[in-house]
Amino acid sequence: MKNKATKYKAALGFLALMTVGHPAFAGKADDTLNVAFTNEIETLDYYTGTSRESLSVGRILYDGLVSKDFKTGEFVPELAESYKFNSDTQIDFKIRKGVTFHDGSPCTADDVAFTLNLVSRPDFGAKYAIAVNWIDKAEKLDNDTVRLTMKAPYPLALEMLAGNVPIYSKAYYEKVGAAGMAIKPIGTGPYKLVELTPGVGVKLERFQDHYKGGQKENPQIAKINFRVLPESNTQYAELLNGNIDWIWRVPKDDIQRLASQPGVHVESSPVMRFDEISLDPHVPNSPLADVRVRKAVNYAINRKEIRDAFKGETSPIINSACNPVQFGCETDVTTYEYNPEKAKELLKEAGFEKGLNVNMIISSEGVAVAEAVKANLAAVGINLNLNNLQYAAGVEQWRNHKQDMYYSDWGSYGVGDAALSVGNFFAGTGDDVVNDPEIVGPVIEASKIMDRDRRKALYSKALKLIADRAYWVPLWVWSMNTAMSKDLDLHINPDEFIPFYDAKWK
């Protein structure tokens, strides 16, 4: 923690001492968007990439069958100009005509079927296996149609196909394999590779023959340069000097200082990840077995004050065990506003007027928030012991009912469906320490059917029960801070991917 604190103070000092006039942002002048990433772009083969940086670049090099419009929540055609469900386990995709790969070869039904069958094989080893392990097979029905068959009804099929399953050229992949795609890929995306320099960056240029249709059509900026700059201070200096047009993941205090600089525009955008505190009613002799105590914990925590101090007002407070942008996330549930007197009343009713002791697992990144929670609980007579554990040790203790509470965050793999939030923690699996049959039943049913209205009703029932029985303390949605040239218009999607194809100069 000491090294982090030193680095943090150095960054603040840099910003405080920095005095600049209006920078001459070069990007707009030569129609080149200059982006700085902290982490290396480790590969351009989408199926072996893991970092948001690599995958975000991949999403403009490649296209999938469909994409998701986060404004409407609907799935819109991309390489598939249309699709039709034949049954709960079968979808037919009509492949768009006139699409070409960056080498000029046509994208056909053969490429689509080849890619889906390749990446869904268990021995292929896709890093993001959840995106493809539900696919049974893909068949070319004719020159324009591919039929995808699922292993079982999978309601997240379109969610996974939207951005997570790019289509590769059959001929090119068979020639160069994963190793070739990693360093010299071709796709059908709105930008194509110009140059990759490992550890330094990636240069792309607009693909003039990109097809019309879908959300990525008509990209406005001619070139995009991605630079790897590990040090925050270097990123800030380059931004303020006009050599970089866009940076992200800027700490809350730094973003406030950057906002005061001439020529810089800052944004804070809510994303899929959220914080929560799980409560285990099954720890032997735990006071949390009593719903009144669990409700008291909820009432005792001043979520707004803690959020404002450590996350900022741009991180929305949540009341359900999911992110409100996810399909099926019921928000009309029992809420627990900060009310320490109500918390004391409930503890007295439960026989804990003289106080009680509980334990909570935390990580090193969560110490500050956890200390604030501890102070809130102490004010109503709850003594919270904090146990700072590595992830593996924390999960082992939690799943074996050895700790009363667990403060953590969850990103749902960036997927906008409650199946990856409430479905991950309340489906009777290892991560479900509550295992309430009245909740497990509807959550499991919702994971096996395709009817969206029925799924929504099932998640609503489960989420209302979770709130009524106070199994969680939902906290807040994370926000991603970005800083950019005042001449640039670019916004992050809730899935933590950057739609660079939408970037434009003001």
Beta strands, then each sheet from edge to edge (+ up, - down):
strand 1: 32-37
strand 2: 66-69
strand 3: 74-77
strand 4: 80-87
strand 5: 90-95
strand 6: 135-142
strand 7: 145-150
strand 8: 191-197
strand 9: 201-206
strand 10: 223-228
strand 11: 246-248
strand 12: 264-279
strand 13: 356-362
strand 14: 382-388
strand 15: 405-410
strand 16: 472-485
strand 17: 488-489
strand 18: 504-505
sheet 1: 1+ 10+ 9- 8+
sheet 2: 2+ 3-
sheet 3: 4+ 5- 7+ 6-
sheet 4: 11+ 16- 12+ 15- 13- 14-
sheet 5: 17+ 18-
end
